[in-house]
Amino acid sequence: MNLALFLVLQAAACPASAPVAGRPGLPAVAKLPAAAAMRYNGEGKQLYRQERWNEAREKYRAALAADPDLLGAALNVACSYSRQGRYAEAADEAAKLIRQAYVPWNREVEEAADLGILQDQSVYATIQTARREAAAAWGEQARQGMFFVARTKPPVNVSGEGVLVLGLNQEIFAWIPETGRFFQITSEDGRVLAYTVSADGRRIAYLLAGKLVRPSAGQAGALRGLALRVLELPTMSLGLRVPIPGDVRRVQLGFAAQPELKVTDVAGTNTTWRLLPSGLAANPVLSAAARLEPVVLTGFGVEPATRQVKREQCRFSLSMHKDAAGLWRVQVARLGGKPFPLDTKYGAGLRGLPFPRNNAQRDHESIGPVPGMTEGKELR
């Protein structure tokens, strides 16, 4: 094919409105498994409990044949080998799963009770090698994408009053415009509320949920038990969870050389912090770099945002819109092309999402838009 024509076709296909088959990553966020795959996996679990390992594996492999994205069945295959004492095969299967989908399955493998015995076996080196290599590959691929927050399950409604648990089932994902596929970035039990990225794109700082203290319905309330964490993308290594003290009304998070926070407590007092290796350290004022593209979190969640993207063969915009069911979606639009939403079944937002509220309540009135960006487990 003529090179010029090839580049034109590539540009026309970017951003991809549908996932390209056979490429790394997931075809959708929170994709519903095929019914046949769920049935086979359920039958496999029944056989597993009866310690009929070979028959259970047959069912798990049938589930994967029916839906290759039902990776819980792949974990179950590894567990069945481990329970049978076939540790080398268990390690091989676990390593294969980690390489295929490092997040969240590296953590699932680490926490699976039936794989714990592998840590005392020489074959555990197979899993450790897979972790190192898969982390680097996953981080590199994710860095090529557009980050956003998406819900992996329906969220708990927080429209009431009192002390409410922020069970929003939110994680950070990356969407690859050239392939239309997704990479999960965090595995924080669905507690991610908001994030920002370092200027070099190598680190993500994000806020983790605690509870929402709301004296009466309709009010913003205060955020309690928040924490800050940093992810190093090249190695997918996580920093410690750093608690943010007290009940707070508003948090502004920016990223300069290090993450910086401006925290407003319930009395209206502002405190500025910088994250250091030793923890949060008082900072007189936010640096200019931290003020450039901050994300703001309040008791209403995170404001809708927009983003303009310029890549070598791909220019488009990302924005947030509500669908017919009232869920926030990330919409992709390019000049001359039909806009389309990212495939996020339970909703998504560019830097975070407004907290879910019932239909009787209006969405909160913003104080202005957030600045845009350029740029041991049971069987599954």
Secondary structure, DSSP 4 states (H G I P E B T S, - for coil): --HHHHHHHHHHT-S-SSPPTTSSSBSSBTPPPPHHHHHHHHHHHHHHHTT-HHHHHHHHHHHHHH-TT-HHHHHHHHHHHHHTT-HHHHHHHHHHHHHH-HHHHHHHHHHBGGGGGGGGSTTHHHHHHHHHHHHHHHHHHHTTSEEEEEESSPPPP--SSEEEE----EEEEEEETTTTEEEE---STTBEEEEEE-TTSSEEEEEE--EEEESSTTS--EEES-EEEEEETTTTEE---EEPPS-EEEEEEEESSSEEEEEEETTS-EEEEEEETTEEEE-SS--HHHHHS-EEEETTEE---EEEEEETTEEEEEEEEE-TTS-EEEEEE-TTS--EE--BTT-EESSB-BPP--TTSPPPPPSSPPPPEE--BPP-
